[in-house]
Amino acid sequence: MHTITQPSFFSKIKKPLNAVSETLIWLCIILCVSLIALKMFGVRLYVVSTGSMSPTIPAGSICVVDTNTPFESILPGDVISFSVGADQAVTHRAVKADSGGIITKGDANNTEDAAAVTKDNYIGKTVLWVKNIGFIIKAMQSVYGKIIIGAVFLILLISFQTTNTTGSEQETAENA
């Protein structure tokens, strides 16, 4: 006598879960490789934390900075990034250049920055910015963000392994 068994809930979602897990793992790998490649080619990403460049570049934007752009090629109107301390970078618009360096000003600020940007603290020219993506990056850099990323990655790996193991065990049982 042949009995018909209903597929379990897990066997019903095995293929979609496997596809989602595999896709997310590949996206993570592609993102990591892309970030490494960008860094190798002199591109840096910075998150804007204040509104000094609003409305052009609001807080929470991410700036793509080309560190290969020579200091001497910066013209008034260019947006540049520069260091103001060991751990702080600023992104402002070049207003003018003189013998003391490049004078900058945030678009939302009423006055020019107090100190000129020199070759020593110049990082590069901001070539692109994407609004609001920076909030996601900042959240991922927090302790809670790292815990959530780790948990999601662990769940993906476990589900990927579980779907593969369940599938191979089921195939073995069907072939017996």
BELKA-V424345 format. One record per run of one state. SS is the DSSP state (alpha for helix, beta for strand, coil for the rest). FROM is the first residue (numbers start at 1). TO is the last residue. If there is no record, write none. Layout:
BEGIN
ss=SS from=FROM to=TO
ss=SS from=FROM to=TO
END
This chain:
BEGIN
ss=coil from=1 to=8
ss=alpha from=9 to=40
ss=coil from=41 to=42
ss=beta from=43 to=47
ss=coil from=48 to=61
ss=beta from=62 to=66
ss=coil from=67 to=70
ss=alpha from=71 to=73
ss=coil from=74 to=78
ss=beta from=79 to=83
ss=coil from=84 to=88
ss=beta from=89 to=98
ss=coil from=99 to=100
ss=beta from=101 to=105
ss=coil from=106 to=116
ss=beta from=117 to=117
ss=coil from=118 to=121
ss=beta from=122 to=130
ss=coil from=131 to=132
ss=alpha from=133 to=141
ss=coil from=142 to=142
ss=alpha from=143 to=175
ss=coil from=176 to=176
END
